[in-house]
């Protein structure tokens, strides 16, 4: 059976944290409070699940999110409207089977009806050619580089223009909004649920 991609639920956070912190050198470790903050602010936070087990996740947010990542702020200072992919993690046993591409197609579907640009970064130290190549084949272009803090790794800041967005903006966003259908609805943030 193929994995199901669905919105994260609060009870998933322990499994997401474990996946994140076992992600390897290209994923920054986090703690429960930082992950909870991402849960609270992320416009897109989806997991892949199969037989009750989480195989991976992707977290992304819009330009106005209350996020203090230096890479997010780099994009925020240069672009008015974007979706920023903060992190994607795939369980080691699920890597190499296309799950990363499935997540990227899913987040693109989310982004292209909302913004003109999908953004992210990849570490250049330690360099991971597989990750660099993956993003290149997904249409991302380097728009800058920076060091994360004084002693952090150097990253390549990437962006991908979303060619569908002008059509969506002209036909729907400028004419009152997207149709009210399930697949176009965004994630309901925890504070909005309260």
N, C-alpha and C positions, 0 to 999 in steps of 0.2 A: 504494500500500500504506500502511496506517495505521501510525503509529509504535508500537513495542513499549515498554511500560513495564517496566523490570526493575531489580533491585538493582544498585547500582554495583559495579564491579570495580576492583581496584587499578590496573590499566592504563588506566582511564578518567580518572584524576585529573588528568593534564595537560590533557585536553580540558575537564574540569569547571572547572579553574582559569582557562583561557582564556575560557570562557563567562562565568564569574563576573566576571572583571575587565573584560569588555566589556559588562557588564550595564547600565551607565548610572548616573545619580545616585541612584537608589533602592536600589542594591545596594552594600553596603560591600565595597570591594576586600579581597582576602586574599592570603596568600602560601602557598607550598607547605607550610610547617610547620603553619600554622593549618588549612589544608585537610586535611592528614594527621590532625591532632587530631580534626577533625570526622568523618573517615572512621573513626577508631578508636572514637569514642563514640556516634555517631548511631544511634538505634534504627531510624530510617527514613532511607534514603539511596538514592533511586531516580533513574534517568535515563530519558529518552525517546530512543530510537534508531530511526533509519530509514536503510536502505541503508548501514549501517556508520558513520553520522554521528550525533553527539549533538545533539539539538535542544533539550534542557533538562534540568533536574534540580530536585529538591526534597529538602531536608535537614530532618529533625525528630528530636526526642529527648524522652524521658520525663523526669519531674521529678527523678529521682535522677542524671542524667547529670553527669559532671564537667566542667561548662561554666561559664565565668566571664563570659558576656555580661551586661551590666547589665539588659537586658530579660528574659532568661531568669531571672535572680535575682529580678527584680521579681515574676514569676509564682510562683517557688519560695517566696517569703516569704509568699504569700497563699493558695496552693492546695496541697492535699495530693497531688492526682493529676491529671495532665494530659499531653498531648502538645503540645510547643512547635514550631511551624514556624519554623525559623531563617532559611531563605531559599529562594526559588524563583527560578529564572532560566530564561527562554525565549530562545532565539536570535532575533535581530531578524527574520530571514526567516520564522520560525515563529509570530510573535505574531499575535494576532487570529484564530486558527483553532480556539480552544477547548482548547488544550493545557494552559493553566493550570487550567481547570475539571476536566480529566481528572486532573491531578495532585491537586487538592484533593479530588476524589471518592475517589481511591485512598488518600490519607493519611487521610481520614475513615474508610474501611473498615478501615484498620489501627488507628486510634485507638478507634473505637466499641466494639470488643470488649475493650478494655484499660482505658479511662479515661472519666470523665464529661465531660471538657472538652478542646476543641481551642483552642490559643492561638497568637497571633502579634502582630506589630506592623506598622504602616505609618508611613512618614515623613510628618510634617506640614510639614517644612521640608527640601527644597522640596516643597510640596504637590503630590500627584499625584491629581487627582480620579478618574481612571480606576481607580486602585488602591483608593481609598476606596470607590468605588461597587461594584467587583468584590467586595470583602469584605462589604459590606452585603448584596449579593444572594446571597451564600453563607451568610448567617445569622449573621455575626459582629456583636457589639455591643461598643461601647467600654466598658472597665472601668477605664480610667485613662489618664493621660498622664505623660510624663516627658521630661527632657532627657538625652541620652546623653552623660554626662561633662560637664565644664565648658563645653566649646565645641562639643559634638556637636549633631546635629539633634534637634529635638523630635519625639517619636513618640506615636502613639495606640496604646495597648495593647488588644488585641481578644481576645474569647473567644467561643466557640460551644459551647453545651451540646449534648451528644450524646444524643438521646432514646432511642436503642437501648440505652445502657449499663445502665440499671436492669434490663432484661430479661436481658441477658447476665450481669450480676453474679448475679442471683437464680437463674437456670437453670443456669449453668455455673461461674462463678468461685467462688461460695459452695458449690458441690457437687463441687469437686475440680479444676476447670480446664477449659480449652477442649478440644474434640476435637483429636486429633492428625492434622490434615490439612494438606496443603501450604499452602493459601491462608491459614491462620490462623497459621502459623509466623512468628515474627519474624526479623529479620535476625540472622545469626550474626556477632557482633562479632569483629574480628581477634584479639583476645587470647583469645577462647574457642576459636578455630580452632587456636591454637598447641598 
